[in-house]
């Protein structure tokens, strides 16, 4: 995606669904902590909530110090009707990888088809 080695990705979950517009106010808020390489404020693309915000955003900073400052300032800060929980984005990825590894280990241990029931 063109990110430098020193760029840092953070996740801002628990955003209020009342946050208006296309995330412009959130972008201005996170820009105050440093230079941003990439900003993703995600919206539903299908279903009954199409066009509405998903409730989280990803921000890629040029410098780790900027990301750390953003995390320290915004974590647990109340914006509209919710308190934010700003985290390193790779934490969620690491947890996902651990759960996948656990699933693979249990599949090897108990066999792939042991949990299926056959009905005649």
C-alpha positions in Angstrom: 0.0 0.0 0.0 3.0 2.3 0.0 3.5 2.6 3.7 7.0 3.2 5.0 8.6 0.8 7.4 8.3 3.4 10.2 4.6 4.0 9.7 2.3 2.9 12.5 -1.4 1.8 12.2 -3.9 2.3 15.0 -7.5 1.3 15.3 -10.1 3.6 16.7 -13.2 1.4 17.5 -16.4 2.3 19.4 -17.0 5.5 17.3 -20.5 6.9 17.7 -22.9 6.2 14.9 -24.0 9.7 15.4 -20.7 11.0 14.1 -21.9 13.0 11.2 -20.6 13.3 7.7 -17.7 11.3 6.2 -15.4 11.4 9.2 -14.1 14.9 8.5 -14.2 15.9 12.2 -12.5 12.7 13.3 -9.8 13.3 10.6 -9.2 16.8 11.8 -8.9 15.5 15.4 -6.3 12.8 14.6 -4.4 15.1 12.4 -3.6 17.2 15.4 -1.3 14.5 16.7 1.0 14.2 13.6 1.3 13.6 9.9 -1.1 11.0 8.6 -0.3 8.7 5.7 -3.7 7.0 5.5 -7.1 7.4 7.0 -9.9 4.8 6.7 -13.4 5.7 8.1 -15.5 2.7 7.1 -19.1 2.6 6.0 -21.5 -0.3 5.4 -21.7 -1.2 1.7 -24.7 -3.5 1.7 -27.7 -4.4 3.8 -30.1 -2.4 5.8 -27.3 0.0 7.1 -25.8 0.8 3.7 -24.1 4.2 3.8 -24.0 4.4 7.6 -20.7 4.3 9.5 -19.4 1.0 10.8 -18.2 2.5 14.0 -14.5 2.3 13.7 -11.6 3.8 11.8 -7.9 3.0 10.9 -5.3 5.7 11.0 -1.7 5.3 9.7 0.8 7.8 11.1 4.3 8.6 9.7 5.9 8.3 13.1 5.3 5.9 16.1 5.6 8.9 18.5 2.5 10.5 16.7 0.5 7.3 17.0 1.5 6.9 20.7 0.5 10.5 21.4 -2.9 9.9 19.7 -3.5 6.8 21.7 -2.6 8.5 25.0 -4.8 11.5 24.3 -7.9 9.8 22.8 -8.1 6.5 24.7 -11.1 6.5 27.0 -12.0 10.0 25.7 -15.7 10.5 25.4 -16.9 11.7 21.9 -20.6 12.2 21.6 -22.3 9.2 23.2 -19.3 6.8 23.5 -15.9 6.4 25.1 -13.1 5.6 22.6 -10.8 2.6 23.0 -7.8 3.5 20.8 -5.4 0.5 20.2 -2.5 -0.6 18.0 -4.2 -2.2 15.0 -1.8 -5.2 15.0 -3.2 -6.2 18.5 -6.5 -7.2 16.9 -4.6 -9.0 14.1 -2.5 -10.9 16.6 -5.6 -12.0 18.6 -7.2 -13.2 15.3 -4.0 -15.2 14.4 -4.0 -16.8 17.9 -7.6 -17.9 17.5 -6.9 -19.3 14.1 -3.9 -21.2 15.5 -6.1 -22.6 18.3 -8.7 -23.7 15.9 -6.1 -25.5 13.7 -4.6 -27.2 16.8 -8.0 -28.5 18.0 -8.8 -29.7 14.4 -5.5 -31.7 14.4 -6.2 -33.0 17.9 -9.8 -34.1 17.5 -10.0 -34.7 13.8 -11.6 -32.6 11.2 -15.0 -34.4 11.0 -15.5 -35.4 14.6 -17.9 -32.5 15.3 -20.3 -33.3 12.4 -23.4 -35.4 13.0 -24.7 -37.7 10.3 -28.4 -38.0 9.9 -29.9 -41.0 8.1 
